[in-house]
Every structure is written in C-alpha cells, then in structure tokens.
Amino acid sequence: MITPSNSSPCPCGSKQNFGLCCEPYLREGKVAADPTTLMRSRYSAFCLGDVAYLKQTWHPETCPDDLGADEPSNWVSLEIIDSDVEGDEGEVEFRACLIFDNKLETLHETSYFDLIDGRWFYHSGEFENEGEKPKPIAKNAPCPCGSGKVFSQCHFQR
C-alpha cells in the first residue's frame, strides 16, 4: 500500500487531491458532515489499510472485534449511486470494485449510518449483489483502476 501525497488524486475517486478530500478526515480528525462524506473517507481508509480510522468511524455496537490486516486493500473504484438522510439516520448505496486473484470483484451495498453526538458512524450494510461471481480480467484489457494502462502493466499479479 502506498500512502498518497496530499497532492495525489484521492482514492475515493472524487477527482480532488487527497489533501483536499479524504486526508483531513483520516489524518487530521476532521468530522464528516454527512454519510456520503463518511462513506468516501472510509473507502479511502480501506484502500490505505487505515484500520484505526475504520474502527473509530464504525458504530460501537456493530464494529467487529477482528477488523484488521486481512481486510482487502486492492480497491480500484468507488461509485456513489444514491444517498439519503432523515434526521439522525442515513444511507448510502454504492458500488466498489477491487482486484483479487486477477479478477474484478464488485461490492454493491447499501450502507446505513447513525448520527451520534454530532458524528456520523457506519452502522451496517446490506449487500445488493450477493452471489455475483468475480470477473476475470484479460491481460491486455484496460486496467479497471482507470490508469489508462493495460491490466498486465498495472494491477496484474503474477
């Protein structure tokens, strides 16, 4: 895992620099104003292996004890599909893709968030694509990360 500089593109795909997007949440303790912002910062934390941030933004009633180094980290894209806030509850529907074993896996989830004492916390999620099989990526296909390189010269693992 490479930690991006503050002028690198943010892992969350916002097209902003990391220093202006998710870095203030992960490194400076800035509090996310809404569930979508928290979702983006948590995605970046998954990309960077920042387990401490994931734990501090996970609802204490649902945070797993075994959250740790075995979390996947080869995430390559995040798409926010929809979000909604009603009072102190919010939800965000998203698709996130990762490369594992040279296959593209997609996580399509609706995540639920709770506002507690002025801070949003991830509570739980509901998978929308359970049972969907990972898709093999041809070596000469464009890399799913959007780098513009072919897969064999980017994220392909031998």
DSSP file (Angstrom, degrees, kcal/mol; ACC not computed):
  #  RESIDUE AA STRUCTURE BP1 BP2  ACC     N-H-->O    O-->H-N    N-H-->O    O-->H-N    TCO  KAPPA ALPHA  PHI   PSI    X-CA   Y-CA   Z-CA
    1    1 A M              0   0    0      0, 0.0     2,-0.5     0, 0.0    47,-0.1   0.000 360.0 360.0 360.0 130.5    0.0    0.0    0.0
    2    2 A I        -     0   0    0      0, 0.0     0, 0.0     0, 0.0     0, 0.0  -0.917 360.0-135.8-106.6 127.4    1.3    3.4   -1.0
    3    3 A T        -     0   0    0     -2,-0.5    45,-0.0     1,-0.1     2,-0.0  -0.714  27.9-125.9 -80.6 124.3    0.1    6.4    1.0
    4    4 A P        -     0   0    0      0, 0.0     2,-0.1     0, 0.0    -1,-0.1  -0.327  17.9-117.8 -69.4 151.0   -0.8    9.1   -1.4
    5    5 A S    >   -     0   0    0      1,-0.1     3,-1.6     4,-0.0    13,-0.4  -0.403  35.0-101.9 -76.8 166.6    0.7   12.6   -1.0
    6    6 A N  T 3  S+     0   0    0      1,-0.3    13,-2.5    12,-0.2    14,-0.4   0.674 124.7  51.5 -68.0 -12.9   -1.7   15.4   -0.3
    7    7 A S  T 3  S+     0   0    0     11,-0.2    -1,-0.3    10,-0.1     3,-0.1   0.437  89.9 100.3-100.2  -0.2   -1.5   16.4   -4.0
    8    8 A S  S <  S-     0   0    0     -3,-1.6    10,-3.4     1,-0.1    11,-0.3  -0.438  90.7 -86.4 -76.1 156.4   -2.2   12.9   -5.3
    9    9 A P  B     -A   17   0A   0      0, 0.0     8,-0.2     0, 0.0    -1,-0.1  -0.390  52.7-105.0 -59.9 140.7   -5.7   12.0   -6.6
   10   10 A C    >   -     0   0    0      6,-2.6     3,-1.8     1,-0.1     5,-0.4  -0.460  19.0-130.0 -69.3 137.7   -7.9   10.9   -3.7
   11   11 A P  T 3  S+     0   0    0      0, 0.0    -1,-0.1     0, 0.0    67,-0.1   0.767 102.1  72.7 -57.1 -25.4   -8.5    7.1   -3.6
   12   12 A C  T 3  S-     0   0    0      1,-0.1    66,-0.1    65,-0.1    -2,-0.1   0.564 107.6-120.4 -72.7  -5.5  -12.3    7.7   -3.3
   13   13 A G  S <  S+     0   0    0     -3,-1.8    -1,-0.1     3,-0.1    27,-0.0   0.657  70.9 134.4  81.6  15.2  -12.5    8.8   -6.9
   14   14 A S        -     0   0    0      2,-0.1     3,-0.1    -4,-0.1    -1,-0.1   0.623  69.9-124.0 -72.9 -11.5  -13.8   12.3   -6.2
   15   15 A K  S    S+     0   0    0     -5,-0.4     2,-0.2     1,-0.3    -1,-0.1   0.571  76.7 114.7  73.2  11.4  -11.2   13.8   -8.7
   16   16 A Q  S    S-     0   0    0      1,-0.1    -6,-2.6    -6,-0.1    -1,-0.3  -0.676  78.5 -91.0-100.9 162.8   -9.9   16.0   -5.9
   17   17 A N  B >>  -A    9   0A   0     -2,-0.2     3,-1.3    -8,-0.2     4,-1.0  -0.464  34.3-118.9 -68.9 147.0   -6.5   15.9   -4.4
   18   18 A F  G >4>S+     0   0    0    -10,-3.4     5,-2.5   -13,-0.4     3,-0.7   0.876 113.9  58.4 -53.2 -41.5   -6.2   13.6   -1.3
   19   19 A G  G 345S+     0   0    0    -13,-2.5    -1,-0.3   -11,-0.3   -12,-0.1   0.731 112.5  39.0 -64.8 -23.1   -5.2   16.6    0.8
   20   20 A L  G <45S+     0   0    0     -3,-1.3    -1,-0.2   -14,-0.4    -2,-0.2   0.486 125.7  34.0-102.1  -6.3   -8.4   18.4   -0.1
   21   21 A C  T <<5S-     0   0    0     -4,-1.0     4,-0.3    -3,-0.7    -3,-0.2   0.670 129.0  -7.4-113.7 -90.9  -10.7   15.4    0.1
   22   22 A C  T >>5S+     0   0    0      1,-0.2     4,-2.2     2,-0.1     3,-1.0   0.711 109.4  80.6 -92.0 -21.7  -10.2   12.5    2.5
   23   23 A E  H 3>XS+     0   0    0     -5,-2.5     4,-3.3     1,-0.3     5,-0.8   0.890  88.1  57.3 -56.1 -42.4   -6.9   13.2    4.1
   24   24 A P  H 3>5S+     0   0    0      0, 0.0     6,-2.5     0, 0.0     4,-0.7   0.829 111.4  44.3 -59.3 -28.8   -8.3   15.7    6.6
   25   25 A Y  H <>5S+     0   0    0     -3,-1.0     4,-0.5    -4,-0.3    -2,-0.2   0.912 120.8  38.1 -78.0 -44.9  -10.7   13.0    7.9
   26   26 A L  H  <5S+     0   0    0     -4,-2.2    -3,-0.2     1,-0.1    -1,-0.1   0.851 132.7  21.6 -76.0 -35.3   -8.1   10.2    8.0
   27   27 A R  H  <5S+     0   0    0     -4,-3.3    -2,-0.1    -5,-0.3    -1,-0.1   0.687 128.4  37.6-109.7 -22.7   -5.1   12.2    9.2
   28   28 A E  H  <<S-     0   0    0     -5,-0.8    -3,-0.2    -4,-0.7    -2,-0.1   0.409  99.4-114.8-116.8   0.9   -6.4   15.4   11.0
   29   29 A G     <  +     0   0    0     -4,-0.5    -4,-0.2     1,-0.2    -3,-0.1   0.649  51.5 166.3  76.7  14.5   -9.5   14.2   12.8
   30   30 A K        -     0   0    0     -6,-2.5     2,-0.5    -7,-0.1    -1,-0.2  -0.388  35.2-125.1 -62.2 142.2  -12.0   16.2   10.7
   31   31 A V        -     0   0    0     -2,-0.0     2,-0.1     1,-0.0    -1,-0.1  -0.788  20.8-116.4 -96.2 129.4  -15.6   15.0   11.3
   32   32 A A        -     0   0    0     -2,-0.5    88,-0.5    88,-0.2    -1,-0.0  -0.412  15.4-149.4 -65.3 133.2  -17.6   14.0    8.2
   33   33 A A  S    S+     0   0    0     -2,-0.1    -1,-0.1    86,-0.1     3,-0.0   0.658  75.0   9.4 -79.2 -17.0  -20.6   16.3    7.8
   34   34 A D  S  > S-     0   0    0      1,-0.1     4,-2.0    86,-0.1     5,-0.2  -0.966  82.1 -97.1-157.2 166.0  -22.8   13.6    6.2
   35   35 A P  H  > S+     0   0    0      0, 0.0     4,-2.8     0, 0.0     5,-0.2   0.844 118.1  56.1 -61.1 -35.1  -23.0    9.9    5.4
   36   36 A T  H  > S+     0   0    0      2,-0.2     4,-2.4     1,-0.2     5,-0.2   0.926 108.6  46.8 -65.0 -43.0  -21.7   10.3    1.8
   37   37 A T  H  > S+     0   0    0      2,-0.2     4,-2.3     1,-0.2    -1,-0.2   0.905 113.7  48.6 -63.7 -41.2  -18.5   12.1    3.0
   38   38 A L  H  X S+     0   0    0     -4,-2.0     4,-2.6     2,-0.2    -2,-0.2   0.908 109.5  53.0 -64.7 -40.7  -18.0    9.4    5.7
   39   39 A M  H  X S+     0   0    0     -4,-2.8     4,-2.4     1,-0.2    -2,-0.2   0.932 110.4  47.4 -59.2 -46.5  -18.5    6.7    3.1
   40   40 A R  H  X S+     0   0    0     -4,-2.4     4,-2.3     1,-0.2    -1,-0.2   0.915 113.4  47.2 -62.2 -43.8  -15.9    8.2    0.8
   41   41 A S  H  X S+     0   0    0     -4,-2.3     4,-2.1     1,-0.2    -1,-0.2   0.876 111.9  50.5 -68.3 -35.6  -13.4    8.6    3.7
   42   42 A R  H  X S+     0   0    0     -4,-2.6     4,-2.4     2,-0.2    -1,-0.2   0.887 108.1  52.8 -68.5 -37.7  -14.0    5.1    4.9
   43   43 A Y  H  X S+     0   0    0     -4,-2.4     4,-2.5     2,-0.2    -2,-0.2   0.945 109.7  48.9 -59.7 -47.0  -13.4    3.8    1.3
   44   44 A S  H  X S+     0   0    0     -4,-2.3     4,-2.1     1,-0.2    -2,-0.2   0.898 109.2  53.3 -59.3 -39.7  -10.1    5.7    1.3
   45   45 A A  H  X>S+     0   0    0     -4,-2.1     5,-2.5     2,-0.2     4,-0.9   0.899 108.1  49.7 -62.8 -40.4   -9.3    4.1    4.7
   46   46 A F  H ><5S+     0   0    0     -4,-2.4     3,-0.7     1,-0.2    -2,-0.2   0.930 110.8  50.6 -61.7 -44.3   -9.9    0.6    3.2
   47   47 A C  H 3<5S+     0   0    0     -4,-2.5    -2,-0.2     1,-0.2    -1,-0.2   0.877 117.4  39.3 -59.0 -38.7   -7.7    1.5    0.3
   48   48 A L  H 3<5S-     0   0    0     -4,-2.1    -1,-0.2    -5,-0.2    -2,-0.2   0.444 109.8-118.0 -95.0  -1.9   -4.9    2.6    2.6
   49   49 A G  T <<5 +     0   0    0     -4,-0.9     2,-1.7    -3,-0.7     3,-0.2   0.811  54.0 160.8  69.9  29.2   -5.3   -0.1    5.2
   50   50 A D     >< +     0   0    0     -5,-2.5     4,-1.8     1,-0.2     3,-0.3  -0.576   4.4 166.1 -86.7  78.2   -6.2    2.5    7.9
   51   51 A V  H  > S+     0   0    0     -2,-1.7     4,-2.6     1,-0.2     5,-0.2   0.834  70.4  61.2 -64.7 -34.4   -7.9    0.2   10.3
   52   52 A A  H  > S+     0   0    0      1,-0.2     4,-2.2    -3,-0.2    -1,-0.2   0.920 106.5  45.4 -60.5 -43.7   -7.8    2.8   13.2
   53   53 A Y  H  > S+     0   0    0     -3,-0.3     4,-1.3     2,-0.2    -1,-0.2   0.910 111.4  52.8 -66.4 -41.4   -9.9    5.2   11.2
   54   54 A L  H  < S+     0   0    0     -4,-1.8     3,-0.4     1,-0.2     4,-0.3   0.926 111.5  46.3 -59.2 -44.6  -12.3    2.4   10.2
   55   55 A K  H >< S+     0   0    0     -4,-2.6     3,-1.0     1,-0.2    -1,-0.2   0.900 110.6  51.7 -65.8 -41.0  -12.7    1.4   13.8
   56   56 A Q  H 3< S+     0   0    0     -4,-2.2    -1,-0.2     1,-0.2    -2,-0.2   0.703 114.4  43.7 -72.5 -16.4  -13.2    5.0   15.0
   57   57 A T  T 3< S+     0   0    0     -4,-1.3    65,-2.9    -3,-0.4     2,-0.4   0.326  94.2  96.2-107.4   6.6  -16.0    5.6   12.4
   58   58 A W  B <  S-b  122   0B   0     -3,-1.0    65,-0.2    -4,-0.3     5,-0.1  -0.818  89.0-102.3 -97.7 134.7  -17.8    2.2   13.0
   59   59 A H    >>  -     0   0    0     63,-3.6     3,-1.6    -2,-0.4     4,-1.5  -0.308  29.0-129.9 -53.8 130.1  -20.8    2.2   15.3
   60   60 A P  T 34 S+     0   0    0      0, 0.0    -1,-0.2     0, 0.0    63,-0.0   0.771 104.9  57.6 -59.5 -25.9  -19.6    0.7   18.6
   61   61 A E  T 34 S+     0   0    0      1,-0.2    -2,-0.1     3,-0.0    62,-0.1   0.728 119.0  28.3 -75.9 -20.6  -22.5   -1.8   18.7
   62   62 A T  T <4 S+     0   0    0     -3,-1.6    -1,-0.2    60,-0.2    -3,-0.1   0.443  83.8 120.8-121.7  -1.8  -21.6   -3.3   15.3
   63   63 A C     <  -     0   0    0     -4,-1.5     2,-0.1    -5,-0.1    -8,-0.0  -0.498  64.3-123.8 -68.6 123.8  -17.8   -2.9   14.9
   64   64 A P    >   -     0   0    0      0, 0.0     3,-0.9     0, 0.0    -1,-0.1  -0.410   4.8-139.6 -70.0 143.6  -16.2   -6.3   14.5
   65   65 A D  T 3  S+     0   0    0      1,-0.2    -2,-0.0    -2,-0.1     0, 0.0   0.803 100.2  54.5 -68.6 -29.6  -13.5   -7.3   17.0
   66   66 A D  T 3  S+     0   0    0      2,-0.1     2,-0.2     0, 0.0    -1,-0.2   0.210  70.0 136.2 -96.3  16.2  -11.4   -8.9   14.3
   67   67 A L    <   +     0   0    0     -3,-0.9     2,-0.2     2,-0.1   -12,-0.0  -0.471  40.6 101.8 -61.8 124.8  -11.2   -6.0   11.9
   68   68 A G  S >  S-     0   0    0     -2,-0.2     3,-1.7   -16,-0.0    -1,-0.1  -0.810  75.2 -21.0-171.5-149.5   -7.6   -5.9   10.8
   69   69 A A  T 3  S+     0   0    0      1,-0.3    -2,-0.1    -2,-0.2     0, 0.0   0.629 112.3  70.4 -65.0 -17.5   -4.9   -6.6    8.4
   70   70 A D  T 3  S+     0   0    0      2,-0.1    -1,-0.3     3,-0.0     3,-0.1   0.416  70.8 117.0 -83.8   5.3   -6.8   -9.3    6.5
   71   71 A E  S <  S-     0   0    0     -3,-1.7   -20,-0.0     1,-0.1    -4,-0.0  -0.494  78.4-102.6 -69.1 139.7   -9.1   -6.6    5.0
   72   72 A P        +     0   0    0      0, 0.0   -23,-0.2     0, 0.0    -1,-0.1  -0.340  40.7 176.8 -62.7 145.4   -8.9   -6.4    1.2
   73   73 A S        +     0   0    0     26,-0.1     2,-1.1     1,-0.1    -2,-0.0   0.457  52.4  94.0-129.1  -4.7   -6.9   -3.4    0.0
   74   74 A N        +     0   0    0     25,-0.2    25,-2.3   -73,-0.0     2,-0.2  -0.203  53.2 155.8 -88.9  46.9   -6.7   -3.6   -3.7
   75   75 A W  E     +C   98   0B   0     -2,-1.1    23,-0.3    23,-0.2     3,-0.1  -0.494  18.1 177.1 -73.3 140.9   -9.7   -1.4   -4.2
   76   76 A V  E     +     0   0B   0     21,-3.2     2,-0.3     1,-0.3    22,-0.2   0.553  55.5  16.2-125.2 -13.2   -9.8    0.4   -7.6
   77   77 A S  E     -C   97   0B   0     20,-1.3    20,-2.2     2,-0.0     2,-0.4  -0.982  46.6-162.6-162.8 151.2  -13.0    2.3   -7.8
   78   78 A L  E     -C   96   0B   0     -2,-0.3     2,-0.5    18,-0.2    18,-0.2  -0.999   7.9-174.6-134.2 131.6  -16.0    3.7   -5.9
   79   79 A E  E     -C   95   0B   0     16,-2.8    16,-2.4    -2,-0.4     2,-0.6  -0.979  15.6-149.0-126.9 117.9  -19.3    4.9   -7.3
   80   80 A I  E     +C   94   0B   0     -2,-0.5    14,-0.3    14,-0.2     3,-0.1  -0.775  18.3 177.9 -83.8 122.2  -21.9    6.5   -5.1
   81   81 A I  E     -     0   0B   0     12,-2.7     2,-0.3    -2,-0.6    13,-0.2   0.865  59.7 -18.3 -93.0 -43.9  -25.3    5.6   -6.5
   82   82 A D  E     -C   93   0B   0     11,-1.6    11,-2.9     2,-0.0    -1,-0.4  -0.988  54.8-169.6-160.5 156.1  -27.6    7.2   -4.1
   83   83 A S  E     -C   92   0B   0     -2,-0.3     2,-0.3     9,-0.2     9,-0.2  -0.990   3.8-178.1-151.1 156.3  -27.8    8.7   -0.6
   84   84 A D  E     -C   91   0B   0      7,-2.3     7,-2.5    -2,-0.3     2,-0.4  -0.989   8.9-161.8-155.3 144.5  -30.4    9.9    1.8
   85   85 A V  E     +C   90   0B   0     -2,-0.3     2,-0.4     5,-0.2     5,-0.2  -0.999   8.5 176.4-130.9 130.7  -30.6   11.4    5.3
   86   86 A E  E >   -C   89   0B   0      3,-3.0     3,-1.4    -2,-0.4     2,-0.3  -0.900  65.3 -57.8-132.9 104.6  -33.6   11.5    7.6
   87   87 A G  T 3  S-     0   0    0     -2,-0.4     0, 0.0     1,-0.2     0, 0.0  -0.464 121.3 -11.1  65.1-121.6  -32.9   13.0   11.0
   88   88 A D  T 3  S+     0   0    0     -2,-0.3    27,-2.6    -3,-0.1     2,-0.4   0.117 123.9  78.2-101.3  21.7  -30.1   11.1   12.7
   89   89 A E  E <   +CD  86 114B   0     -3,-1.4    -3,-3.0    25,-0.2     2,-0.3  -0.983  53.9 172.0-129.0 143.0  -30.1    8.2   10.2
   90   90 A G  E     -CD  85 113B   0     23,-2.2    23,-3.0    -2,-0.4     2,-0.3  -0.950  13.4-159.3-142.9 162.5  -28.6    8.0    6.7
   91   91 A E  E     -CD  84 112B   0     -7,-2.5    -7,-2.3    -2,-0.3     2,-0.4  -0.995   0.5-165.5-143.6 149.6  -27.9    5.5    4.0
   92   92 A V  E     -CD  83 111B   0     19,-2.1    19,-3.1    -2,-0.3     2,-0.5  -0.989   8.0-155.6-135.6 123.8  -25.6    5.4    1.0
   93   93 A E  E     +CD  82 110B   0    -11,-2.9   -12,-2.7    -2,-0.4   -11,-1.6  -0.869  31.5 157.7 -96.9 132.3  -25.9    3.0   -1.9
   94   94 A F  E     -CD  80 109B   0     15,-2.6    15,-2.2    -2,-0.5     2,-0.4  -0.954  38.4-138.0-148.6 163.8  -22.6    2.4   -3.6
   95   95 A R  E     -CD  79 108B   0    -16,-2.4   -16,-2.8    -2,-0.3     2,-0.4  -1.000  22.3-177.3-123.2 130.2  -20.5    0.1   -5.8
   96   96 A A  E     -CD  78 107B   0     11,-2.4    11,-3.3    -2,-0.4     2,-0.4  -0.993   9.1-155.5-127.5 137.0  -16.9   -0.5   -5.0
   97   97 A C  E     +CD  77 106B   0    -20,-2.2   -21,-3.2    -2,-0.4   -20,-1.3  -0.881  12.2 177.9-115.1 144.2  -14.6   -2.6   -7.1
   98   98 A L  E     -CD  75 105B   0      7,-2.3     7,-3.1    -2,-0.4     2,-0.6  -0.967  26.1-126.9-138.1 156.5  -11.4   -4.5   -6.1
   99   99 A I  E     + D   0 104B   0    -25,-2.3     2,-0.4    -2,-0.3     5,-0.2  -0.917  33.6 166.0-105.4 124.9   -9.0   -6.7   -7.9
  100  100 A F  E >  S- D   0 103B   0      3,-2.5     3,-1.2    -2,-0.6    -2,-0.1  -0.985  70.0  -6.7-140.3 127.3   -8.3  -10.1   -6.2
  101  101 A D  T 3  S-     0   0    0     -2,-0.4     3,-0.1     1,-0.3    -1,-0.1   0.878 127.8 -59.9  56.6  39.9   -6.6  -13.0   -7.9
  102  102 A N  T 3  S+     0   0    0      1,-0.2    35,-1.6    53,-0.2     2,-0.3   0.751 116.1 111.5  58.8  28.7   -6.6  -11.1  -11.2
  103  103 A K  E <   -DE 100 136B   0     -3,-1.2    -3,-2.5    33,-0.2     2,-0.6  -0.959  69.8-121.3-127.9 149.2  -10.4  -10.9  -11.2
  104  104 A L  E     -DE  99 135B   0     31,-3.3    31,-2.6    -2,-0.3     2,-0.4  -0.803  28.3-169.2 -92.1 120.7  -12.6   -7.9  -10.7
  105  105 A E  E     -D   98   0B   0     -7,-3.1    -7,-2.3    -2,-0.6     2,-0.5  -0.898   5.7-154.3-109.2 139.7  -15.0   -8.2   -7.7
  106  106 A T  E     -D   97   0B   0     -2,-0.4     2,-0.7    -9,-0.2    -9,-0.2  -0.957   5.1-161.0-118.1 129.6  -17.8   -5.7   -7.2
  107  107 A L  E     -D   96   0B   0    -11,-3.3   -11,-2.4    -2,-0.5     2,-0.6  -0.941   9.7-175.7-105.7 112.4  -19.3   -4.9   -3.9
  108  108 A H  E     +D   95   0B   0     -2,-0.7    20,-3.8   -13,-0.2    21,-0.8  -0.952  22.2 157.7-109.7 115.9  -22.8   -3.3   -4.3
  109  109 A E  E     -DF  94 127B   0    -15,-2.2   -15,-2.6    -2,-0.6     2,-0.6  -0.967  44.3-140.7-141.2 149.6  -24.1   -2.3   -0.9
  110  110 A T  E     -DF  93 126B   0     16,-2.2    16,-2.5    -2,-0.3     2,-0.3  -0.978  31.7-158.3-106.4 118.0  -26.5   -0.1    0.8
  111  111 A S  E     -DF  92 125B   0    -19,-3.1   -19,-2.1    -2,-0.6     2,-0.4  -0.746   3.2-145.7 -99.4 144.6  -24.8    1.2    4.0
  112  112 A Y  E     -DF  91 124B   0     12,-3.6    11,-3.4    -2,-0.3    12,-1.2  -0.906  15.3-169.0-113.7 138.3  -26.6    2.5    7.0
  113  113 A F  E     -DF  90 122B   0    -23,-3.0   -23,-2.2    -2,-0.4     2,-0.4  -0.923   8.9-154.2-129.1 148.5  -25.3    5.3    9.2
  114  114 A D  E     -DF  89 121B   0      7,-2.3     7,-2.2    -2,-0.3     2,-0.6  -0.966  14.1-137.3-123.1 141.0  -26.3    6.8   12.6
  115  115 A L  E     + F   0 120B   0    -27,-2.6     2,-0.5    -2,-0.4     5,-0.2  -0.878  28.2 176.3 -96.3 118.1  -25.6   10.3   13.8
  116  116 A I  E >   - F   0 119B   0      3,-3.1     3,-1.7    -2,-0.6    -2,-0.0  -0.982  67.2 -20.5-128.2 119.8  -24.5   10.2   17.5
  117  117 A D  T 3  S-     0   0    0     -2,-0.5    -1,-0.1     1,-0.3     3,-0.1   0.876 129.2 -47.9  50.7  43.1  -23.5   13.3   19.4
  118  118 A G  T 3  S+     0   0    0      1,-0.2     2,-0.4   -85,-0.0    -1,-0.3   0.521 119.2 103.8  81.0   5.9  -22.8   15.2   16.1
  119  119 A R  E <   - F   0 116B   0     -3,-1.7    -3,-3.1   -88,-0.0     2,-0.3  -0.968  64.6-132.8-123.9 137.6  -20.7   12.4   14.4
  120  120 A W  E     - F   0 115B   0    -88,-0.5     2,-0.4    -2,-0.4    -5,-0.2  -0.674  24.2-170.9 -84.5 140.4  -21.8   10.0   11.7
  121  121 A F  E     - F   0 114B   0     -7,-2.2    -7,-2.3    -2,-0.3     2,-0.4  -0.991  27.7-117.4-130.8 140.0  -20.9    6.3   12.2
  122  122 A Y  E     +bF  58 113B   0    -65,-2.9   -63,-3.6    -2,-0.4    -9,-0.2  -0.631  35.4 175.9 -69.3 128.1  -21.2    3.4    9.8
  123  123 A H  E     -     0   0B   0    -11,-3.4     2,-0.3     1,-0.4   -10,-0.2   0.856  50.5 -42.4-100.8 -56.3  -23.7    1.0   11.4
  124  124 A S  E     - F   0 112B   0    -12,-1.2   -12,-3.6   -61,-0.0    -1,-0.4  -0.955  48.7-133.9-165.1 175.0  -24.3   -1.8    8.9
  125  125 A G  E     - F   0 111B   0     -2,-0.3     2,-0.5   -14,-0.3   -14,-0.2  -0.977   5.5-142.3-145.4 158.0  -24.8   -2.7    5.3
  126  126 A E  E     - F   0 110B   0    -16,-2.5   -16,-2.2    -2,-0.3     2,-0.2  -0.982  25.3-130.2-123.5 119.6  -26.9   -4.8    3.1
  127  127 A F  E     - F   0 109B   0     -2,-0.5   -18,-0.3   -18,-0.2     3,-0.2  -0.485  17.8-172.0 -71.3 134.7  -25.3   -6.5    0.1
  128  128 A E  S    S+     0   0    0    -20,-3.8   -19,-0.2    -2,-0.2    -1,-0.1   0.537  82.7  40.7-100.2 -11.5  -27.2   -5.9   -3.2
  129  129 A N  S >  S+     0   0    0    -21,-0.8     3,-2.2     3,-0.1    -1,-0.1  -0.050  72.6 162.3-130.2  33.6  -25.2   -8.3   -5.3
  130  130 A E  T 3  S+     0   0    0      1,-0.3     3,-0.1    -3,-0.2   -23,-0.0  -0.291  70.6  23.4 -57.6 134.5  -24.6  -11.4   -3.1
  131  131 A G  T 3  S+     0   0    0      1,-0.3    -1,-0.3     0, 0.0     2,-0.3   0.320  83.8 139.8  91.8  -8.1  -23.6  -14.4   -5.1
  132  132 A E    <   -     0   0    0     -3,-2.2    -1,-0.3   -26,-0.1   -26,-0.1  -0.530  50.8-128.1 -69.8 132.2  -22.3  -12.4   -8.1
  133  133 A K        -     0   0    0     -2,-0.3    -1,-0.1    -3,-0.1   -27,-0.1  -0.547  21.2-103.2 -85.0 145.9  -19.1  -14.0   -9.3
  134  134 A P        -     0   0    0      0, 0.0   -29,-0.2     0, 0.0    -1,-0.1  -0.330  36.3-127.4 -60.8 147.9  -15.8  -12.2   -9.8
  135  135 A K  E     -E  104   0B   0    -31,-2.6   -31,-3.3     1,-0.0     0, 0.0  -0.881  16.9-122.8-105.5 125.3  -15.0  -11.4  -13.5
  136  136 A P  E     -E  103   0B   0      0, 0.0     2,-0.5     0, 0.0   -33,-0.2  -0.304  22.8-139.9 -60.5 148.1  -11.6  -12.4  -15.0
  137  137 A I        -     0   0    0    -35,-1.6     2,-0.1     4,-0.0     6,-0.0  -0.960  13.9-127.1-114.7 122.8   -9.6   -9.5  -16.4
  138  138 A A    >   -     0   0    0     -2,-0.5     3,-1.7     1,-0.1    13,-0.3  -0.415  19.4-123.9 -66.6 141.6   -7.8  -10.1  -19.7
  139  139 A K  T 3  S+     0   0    0      1,-0.3    13,-2.8    12,-0.1    14,-0.3   0.841 111.2  44.3 -56.0 -36.2   -4.1   -9.2  -19.5
  140  140 A N  T 3  S+     0   0    0     11,-0.2    -1,-0.3    10,-0.1     3,-0.1   0.366  91.7 105.9 -94.3   5.8   -4.4   -6.8  -22.5
  141  141 A A  S <  S-     0   0    0     -3,-1.7    10,-3.2     1,-0.1    11,-0.2  -0.456  87.5 -87.1 -78.0 156.2   -7.7   -5.2  -21.3
  142  142 A P  B     -G  150   0C   0      0, 0.0     8,-0.2     0, 0.0    -1,-0.1  -0.402  53.3-102.5 -59.9 139.9   -7.7   -1.7  -19.9
  143  143 A C    >   -     0   0    0      6,-2.8     3,-1.8     1,-0.1     5,-0.4  -0.449  22.4-131.5 -66.5 135.1   -7.0   -1.8  -16.1
  144  144 A P  T 3  S+     0   0    0      0, 0.0    -1,-0.1     0, 0.0   -47,-0.1   0.631  99.6  76.1 -62.9 -12.5  -10.2   -1.3  -14.1
  145  145 A C  T 3  S-     0   0    0      4,-0.1    -2,-0.1     1,-0.1   -48,-0.0   0.653 106.2-120.8 -75.2 -12.6   -8.4    1.2  -11.9
  146  146 A G  S <  S+     0   0    0     -3,-1.8    -1,-0.1     3,-0.2   -69,-0.0   0.645  71.0 133.8  85.7  14.4   -8.7    3.8  -14.7
  147  147 A S  S    S-     0   0    0     -4,-0.2     3,-0.1     2,-0.1    -1,-0.0   0.721  71.2-121.4 -69.8 -20.5   -4.9    4.4  -15.1
  148  148 A G  S    S+     0   0    0      1,-0.4     2,-0.2    -5,-0.4    -1,-0.1   0.334  77.4 114.9  91.5  -6.9   -5.1    4.2  -18.8
  149  149 A K  S    S-     0   0    0      1,-0.1    -6,-2.8    -6,-0.1    -1,-0.4  -0.510  75.9-100.1 -89.9 162.2   -2.6    1.2  -18.8
  150  150 A V  B >   -G  142   0C   0     -8,-0.2     3,-1.7    -2,-0.2     4,-0.2  -0.537  37.2-111.1 -76.7 154.0   -3.3   -2.3  -19.8
  151  151 A F  G > >S+     0   0    0    -10,-3.2     5,-2.0   -13,-0.3     3,-1.9   0.862 115.5  59.2 -54.5 -42.5   -4.0   -4.7  -16.9
  152  152 A S  G 3 5S+     0   0    0    -13,-2.8    -1,-0.3     1,-0.3   -12,-0.1   0.714 110.1  44.2 -64.0 -19.2   -0.8   -6.7  -17.4
  153  153 A Q  G < 5S+     0   0    0     -3,-1.7    -1,-0.3   -14,-0.3    -2,-0.2   0.230 124.1  30.5-106.6  12.2    1.2   -3.4  -16.9
  154  154 A C  T < 5S-     0   0    0     -3,-1.9    -3,-0.1    -4,-0.2    -2,-0.1   0.447 129.9  -3.6-130.7 -89.3   -0.7   -2.2  -13.9
  155  155 A H  T   5S+     0   0    0     -4,-0.2   -53,-0.2    -5,-0.1    -3,-0.1   0.428  86.2 126.7 -98.0  -0.5   -2.5   -4.3  -11.3
  156  156 A F      < -     0   0    0     -5,-2.0     2,-0.5   -17,-0.1   -13,-0.0  -0.357  46.2-153.7 -60.7 133.2   -1.9   -7.8  -12.8
  157  157 A Q              0   0    0      1,-0.1    -2,-0.1    -2,-0.1    -1,-0.1  -0.949 360.0 360.0-113.8 128.4   -0.3  -10.1  -10.2
  158  158 A R              0   0    0     -2,-0.5    -1,-0.1   -56,-0.0    -2,-0.1   0.434 360.0 360.0 -82.0 360.0    1.9  -13.0  -11.3
